[in-house]
Amino acid sequence: MAESRLIHDRYRLLDLIGRGGMGEVWRSRDESLGRRVAVKCLKPLGPQRDSTFLPVLRERFRREARVAASLQHRGVTVVHDFGEDDGVLYLVMELLDGRNLRQLLDEHKQQPLPVPEVVDIAEQMAVALAYTHGQGVVHRDLKPANIMRLTDGTVKVCDFGIARLGHDIDFTARLTGTGLAMGTPQYMSPEQIEGDAPIDHRSDLYSLGCVLYELATGAPPFDGADAWSVLVGHRDTPPVPPRRQRPELPEPFERMVLDLLAKEPDQRPQDAADLGGPIGDARAEVGDRWSGGARFAPGGGTAPPPLPAWARSLTTGSKAGAAHRADSAPAPVADGLTGVWTGHFAPGPPVPPTLPDRPLPPPGLLESLAARHRTGLELARLGRWEESGAVHRSVAAEREHALGPDHPDTLASRYEIAYTLSRAGRPADALREYGRVSAGLERVLGPEHPDTLAARQETAYVLGLLGRHLDAQQVYTAVLAARERTMGPEHPETLRCRHNLAFTLGRLGRLEDSYTMAAEVAAARARVLGPDHPDTLVTRYEVAHALGRLSRWPEALHQYREVAAARARALGADHPDTLAARYELGISLGRLGHGAEALAVCRDLVADRTRTQGPDHPETLRARHGLGVNLGSLGRWEEALAEAREVCAIRERTLGPDHPDTLVSRREIAVGLGWLGRWADALTLYQQVARARERVLGTDHPDAITSRTDEAQCLDQLGRREEAVEIYQQAAALRGRAAPSAPRDAR
């Protein structure tokens, strides 16, 4: 293909990245959005192919491409677009900065990767496969060449759907005289080799075992001189245990790999989520042996150790007692709370495993329950809250029977039950469970033990979710006083509690108090943790938010600029918290009338959100909403209206017609229609939004009142003065009754 070729009048092919049996991959530029992408061009049909197959091929391509594009996970390559151009089928994907595992192994001259790196890759791949299998998608050709290791350490699985398509099109090689469709022999499952058995997600798990075996030992489990001997090995020969070749491998890792390589699918782990327990055990063993050791960096040399829990989940916070990875399912952020709001639930002083009036638990029971507890934690990390809660409830019941209701292990399980309830959208149930846990911990450990305070702090958080901000403030205040007495005023957990209290004061309408406390916490965290520590930046972000609510936009803009730059340095340009700060930067610029600069920030943010999270992600749509608002502020109302309509249509499809975000977009359409003088059309939409908000939020909610005011202003423009006055009066009466803690309309 010529270097200057333009695909579909949009994607300009710049240089060839790679070529294989399926086609070519080009580094390209999306001329529409101005971003770099990868374009995979599949080989056209050869002259020997029956032309009647072309429509079938196109349909299968569209089917597989849609499946690939539907996958939205940090562990899976994002597919942006697909189509056909001059007879060539193409996929448009995110352009990844890194190398695939085959390249890394080749660079190491087929030597195995460092053990900590192997365990880390295993963990990330297990999470990615748990997600894709949960979506009903099977890869079918998992191998090192299809797994990317980015420069920041992220692992991404590529080419979902392409393996099946290759089989359909017959691009793949075939074993001479057998008619057996080939994938990649070193990584094929026995059921793929047999060809007549159904293929499901457990085939991917077998291939995962082959990949991990090679990463850990330097060679696949079966690597004979010819393809047939390799296939026979997969089908008939037990693999050599990897620790015979590399004794320093953790035993739990070896056991997991051998389980994955079971010949019969029913004998393998049945779900990628089941790998969390052995991977956690292997990671713990690796941490004991290699603590302080250098980590392998994808670009060569060494890399810093993984970010701690507070740096991996800043957008959503981290709960007491569990370190969350960045690839876990995002938690809902409670109306502007951007930081971490709890302490760490660490075991208290040792307590005998049996109480005096209880018999000794059966041998192995406590270890079994501990393993199931870890399984519950792994399910939570995957965002499978209902399943996680079910596991913890089962474990809690058995621990209570064996150890008693107030044993720390029992209370730890009950704590996890409460946490999963809060994350599953059941805050009232979580509140009751936290009450039981707090009371038990207070009896066993005392009212000011760190674990007791952590549980009480989670109670305050759930009270906030329920809109009981005054109650939350009282609990936070009491916990803060205890933390200051027992830990000191500048202990990180004390500062964490003060951060939460500052946020809660803002929800109560005490904006000056909220700003003052947040600024004090930010200064203290800078002294204790450093100015660029993620916790410091979380609070500085909250300071900027408070300044904006106080209409002190020049100061807010300065804070957001500094936070965005610092987060880019500490967390990376594409980290969700960095992108969140850039969004607020664009909002601040717009508030100050810097429309052109705000528009540029929003355009870049939309491109980066689309690339990293996908076009339909709520945060991508939020960025597009901001783009439309800025277009309107520059008087470009036709463009603003088109953007609002597109965002509203996607939100309605993905979130529902009455979701608050959908209603915000519908209101923005009405705003654009009004500015274009189409007041009758605008009135219809304003009335729709007002009725929906009253139905969903209540008549005295500030957003519902705002919509009534919108309706009145529109009636005024249409000359219907008496109707407008009546609605103005109703809105004023409702505003006088509105609670000060209710959320504002979306900015």
RANOR-V52712 format. One record per residue. N is the residue number from 0. RES is the residue in one letter. PHI is phi as a letter, one per 30 degrees, with the letter a starting at -180 (none if undefined). Layout:
n: [N,N]
res: [RES,RES]
phi: [PHI,PHI]
//
This chain:
n: [0,1,2,3,4,5,6,7,8,9,10,11,12,13,14,15,16,17,18,19,20,21,22,23,24,25,26,27,28,29,30,31,32,33,34,35,36,37,38,39,40,41,42,43,44,45,46,47,48,49,50,51,52,53,54,55,56,57,58,59,60,61,62,63,64,65,66,67,68,69,70,71,72,73,74,75,76,77,78,79,80,81,82,83,84,85,86,87,88,89,90,91,92,93,94,95,96,97,98,99,100,101,102,103,104,105,106,107,108,109,110,111,112,113,114,115,116,117,118,119,120,121,122,123,124,125,126,127,128,129,130,131,132,133,134,135,136,137,138,139,140,141,142,143,144,145,146,147,148,149,150,151,152,153,154,155,156,157,158,159,160,161,162,163,164,165,166,167,168,169,170,171,172,173,174,175,176,177,178,179,180,181,182,183,184,185,186,187,188,189,190,191,192,193,194,195,196,197,198,199,200,201,202,203,204,205,206,207,208,209,210,211,212,213,214,215,216,217,218,219,220,221,222,223,224,225,226,227,228,229,230,231,232,233,234,235,236,237,238,239,240,241,242,243,244,245,246,247,248,249,250,251,252,253,254,255,256,257,258,259,260,261,262,263,264,265,266,267,268,269,270,271,272,273,274,275,276,277,278,279,280,281,282,283,284,285,286,287,288,289,290,291,292,293,294,295,296,297,298,299,300,301,302,303,304,305,306,307,308,309,310,311,312,313,314,315,316,317,318,319,320,321,322,323,324,325,326,327,328,329,330,331,332,333,334,335,336,337,338,339,340,341,342,343,344,345,346,347,348,349,350,351,352,353,354,355,356,357,358,359,360,361,362,363,364,365,366,367,368,369,370,371,372,373,374,375,376,377,378,379,380,381,382,383,384,385,386,387,388,389,390,391,392,393,394,395,396,397,398,399,400,401,402,403,404,405,406,407,408,409,410,411,412,413,414,415,416,417,418,419,420,421,422,423,424,425,426,427,428,429,430,431,432,433,434,435,436,437,438,439,440,441,442,443,444,445,446,447,448,449,450,451,452,453,454,455,456,457,458,459,460,461,462,463,464,465,466,467,468,469,470,471,472,473,474,475,476,477,478,479,480,481,482,483,484,485,486,487,488,489,490,491,492,493,494,495,496,497,498,499,500,501,502,503,504,505,506,507,508,509,510,511,512,513,514,515,516,517,518,519,520,521,522,523,524,525,526,527,528,529,530,531,532,533,534,535,536,537,538,539,540,541,542,543,544,545,546,547,548,549,550,551,552,553,554,555,556,557,558,559,560,561,562,563,564,565,566,567,568,569,570,571,572,573,574,575,576,577,578,579,580,581,582,583,584,585,586,587,588,589,590,591,592,593,594,595,596,597,598,599,600,601,602,603,604,605,606,607,608,609,610,611,612,613,614,615,616,617,618,619,620,621,622,623,624,625,626,627,628,629,630,631,632,633,634,635,636,637,638,639,640,641,642,643,644,645,646,647,648,649,650,651,652,653,654,655,656,657,658,659,660,661,662,663,664,665,666,667,668,669,670,671,672,673,674,675,676,677,678,679,680,681,682,683,684,685,686,687,688,689,690,691,692,693,694,695,696,697,698,699,700,701,702,703,704,705,706,707,708,709,710,711,712,713,714,715,716,717,718,719,720,721,722,723,724,725,726,727,728,729,730,731,732,733,734,735,736,737,738,739,740,741,742,743,744,745,746]
res: [M,A,E,S,R,L,I,H,D,R,Y,R,L,L,D,L,I,G,R,G,G,M,G,E,V,W,R,S,R,D,E,S,L,G,R,R,V,A,V,K,C,L,K,P,L,G,P,Q,R,D,S,T,F,L,P,V,L,R,E,R,F,R,R,E,A,R,V,A,A,S,L,Q,H,R,G,V,T,V,V,H,D,F,G,E,D,D,G,V,L,Y,L,V,M,E,L,L,D,G,R,N,L,R,Q,L,L,D,E,H,K,Q,Q,P,L,P,V,P,E,V,V,D,I,A,E,Q,M,A,V,A,L,A,Y,T,H,G,Q,G,V,V,H,R,D,L,K,P,A,N,I,M,R,L,T,D,G,T,V,K,V,C,D,F,G,I,A,R,L,G,H,D,I,D,F,T,A,R,L,T,G,T,G,L,A,M,G,T,P,Q,Y,M,S,P,E,Q,I,E,G,D,A,P,I,D,H,R,S,D,L,Y,S,L,G,C,V,L,Y,E,L,A,T,G,A,P,P,F,D,G,A,D,A,W,S,V,L,V,G,H,R,D,T,P,P,V,P,P,R,R,Q,R,P,E,L,P,E,P,F,E,R,M,V,L,D,L,L,A,K,E,P,D,Q,R,P,Q,D,A,A,D,L,G,G,P,I,G,D,A,R,A,E,V,G,D,R,W,S,G,G,A,R,F,A,P,G,G,G,T,A,P,P,P,L,P,A,W,A,R,S,L,T,T,G,S,K,A,G,A,A,H,R,A,D,S,A,P,A,P,V,A,D,G,L,T,G,V,W,T,G,H,F,A,P,G,P,P,V,P,P,T,L,P,D,R,P,L,P,P,P,G,L,L,E,S,L,A,A,R,H,R,T,G,L,E,L,A,R,L,G,R,W,E,E,S,G,A,V,H,R,S,V,A,A,E,R,E,H,A,L,G,P,D,H,P,D,T,L,A,S,R,Y,E,I,A,Y,T,L,S,R,A,G,R,P,A,D,A,L,R,E,Y,G,R,V,S,A,G,L,E,R,V,L,G,P,E,H,P,D,T,L,A,A,R,Q,E,T,A,Y,V,L,G,L,L,G,R,H,L,D,A,Q,Q,V,Y,T,A,V,L,A,A,R,E,R,T,M,G,P,E,H,P,E,T,L,R,C,R,H,N,L,A,F,T,L,G,R,L,G,R,L,E,D,S,Y,T,M,A,A,E,V,A,A,A,R,A,R,V,L,G,P,D,H,P,D,T,L,V,T,R,Y,E,V,A,H,A,L,G,R,L,S,R,W,P,E,A,L,H,Q,Y,R,E,V,A,A,A,R,A,R,A,L,G,A,D,H,P,D,T,L,A,A,R,Y,E,L,G,I,S,L,G,R,L,G,H,G,A,E,A,L,A,V,C,R,D,L,V,A,D,R,T,R,T,Q,G,P,D,H,P,E,T,L,R,A,R,H,G,L,G,V,N,L,G,S,L,G,R,W,E,E,A,L,A,E,A,R,E,V,C,A,I,R,E,R,T,L,G,P,D,H,P,D,T,L,V,S,R,R,E,I,A,V,G,L,G,W,L,G,R,W,A,D,A,L,T,L,Y,Q,Q,V,A,R,A,R,E,R,V,L,G,T,D,H,P,D,A,I,T,S,R,T,D,E,A,Q,C,L,D,Q,L,G,R,R,E,E,A,V,E,I,Y,Q,Q,A,A,A,L,R,G,R,A,A,P,S,A,P,R,D,A,R]
phi: [none,d,d,c,d,c,d,h,h,b,c,c,d,c,a,d,c,a,b,b,d,d,l,b,b,c,d,b,b,d,d,d,c,i,c,d,b,c,c,c,c,d,d,d,d,d,d,d,d,d,d,d,d,e,d,d,e,e,d,d,d,e,d,d,d,d,d,d,d,d,d,b,a,d,c,b,d,d,c,d,a,a,l,b,b,h,i,c,d,b,c,c,b,d,d,c,c,l,b,d,d,d,d,d,d,d,d,d,h,i,d,d,d,e,e,e,d,d,d,d,d,e,d,d,d,d,d,d,d,d,d,d,d,d,d,i,c,c,d,i,b,d,a,e,d,c,b,c,c,d,d,d,j,d,c,b,c,c,i,d,i,d,d,d,d,d,d,d,d,i,d,d,d,b,d,e,i,c,i,d,d,c,c,c,e,d,b,d,d,e,d,d,d,d,i,c,c,d,c,b,d,d,d,d,d,d,d,e,e,d,d,d,e,d,d,d,c,j,b,d,d,b,b,d,d,b,d,d,d,d,d,d,d,e,d,b,c,d,d,d,e,d,d,d,c,b,d,d,d,d,d,d,d,d,d,d,d,d,d,d,c,d,d,c,e,d,c,d,e,c,a,d,d,d,d,e,d,d,d,d,d,d,d,d,d,d,d,d,d,c,e,i,d,d,c,d,c,e,c,j,i,b,b,d,d,e,d,d,e,d,c,c,b,d,d,c,i,b,d,d,j,a,c,c,d,d,c,d,d,d,c,d,c,d,h,j,d,c,c,d,b,b,d,c,d,c,e,d,e,e,b,e,d,b,d,e,c,b,d,d,d,e,e,i,d,d,d,d,d,d,d,d,e,d,d,d,d,d,d,d,d,d,i,c,d,d,d,d,d,d,d,d,d,d,d,d,d,d,d,d,d,d,c,j,d,c,d,e,d,d,d,d,d,d,d,d,e,d,d,d,d,d,d,d,i,b,d,d,d,d,d,d,d,d,d,d,d,e,d,d,d,d,d,d,c,j,d,c,d,e,d,d,d,d,d,d,d,d,e,d,d,d,e,d,e,d,i,c,d,d,d,d,d,d,d,e,d,d,d,d,d,d,d,d,d,c,c,j,d,c,d,e,d,d,d,d,d,d,e,d,d,d,d,d,d,d,d,d,i,c,d,d,d,d,d,d,d,d,d,d,d,d,d,d,d,d,d,d,c,j,d,c,d,e,d,d,d,e,d,d,d,d,d,d,d,d,d,d,d,d,i,c,d,e,d,d,e,d,d,d,e,d,d,d,d,d,d,d,d,d,c,j,d,c,d,e,d,d,d,d,d,d,d,d,d,d,d,d,d,d,d,c,i,d,d,d,d,d,d,d,d,d,d,d,d,e,d,d,d,d,d,c,b,j,d,c,d,e,d,d,d,d,d,d,d,d,d,d,d,d,e,d,d,c,i,c,d,d,d,d,d,d,d,d,d,d,d,d,d,d,d,d,d,c,c,j,d,c,d,e,d,d,d,d,d,d,d,d,d,d,e,d,d,d,d,d,i,c,d,d,d,d,e,e,d,e,d,d,d,d,d,d,d,d,d,d,c,j,d,c,d,e,d,d,d,e,d,d,d,e,e,d,d,d,d,e,d,d,i,c,d,d,d,d,d,d,d,e,d,d,d,d,d,d,d,d,c,d,d,d,c,d,d,d,d,d,d]
//
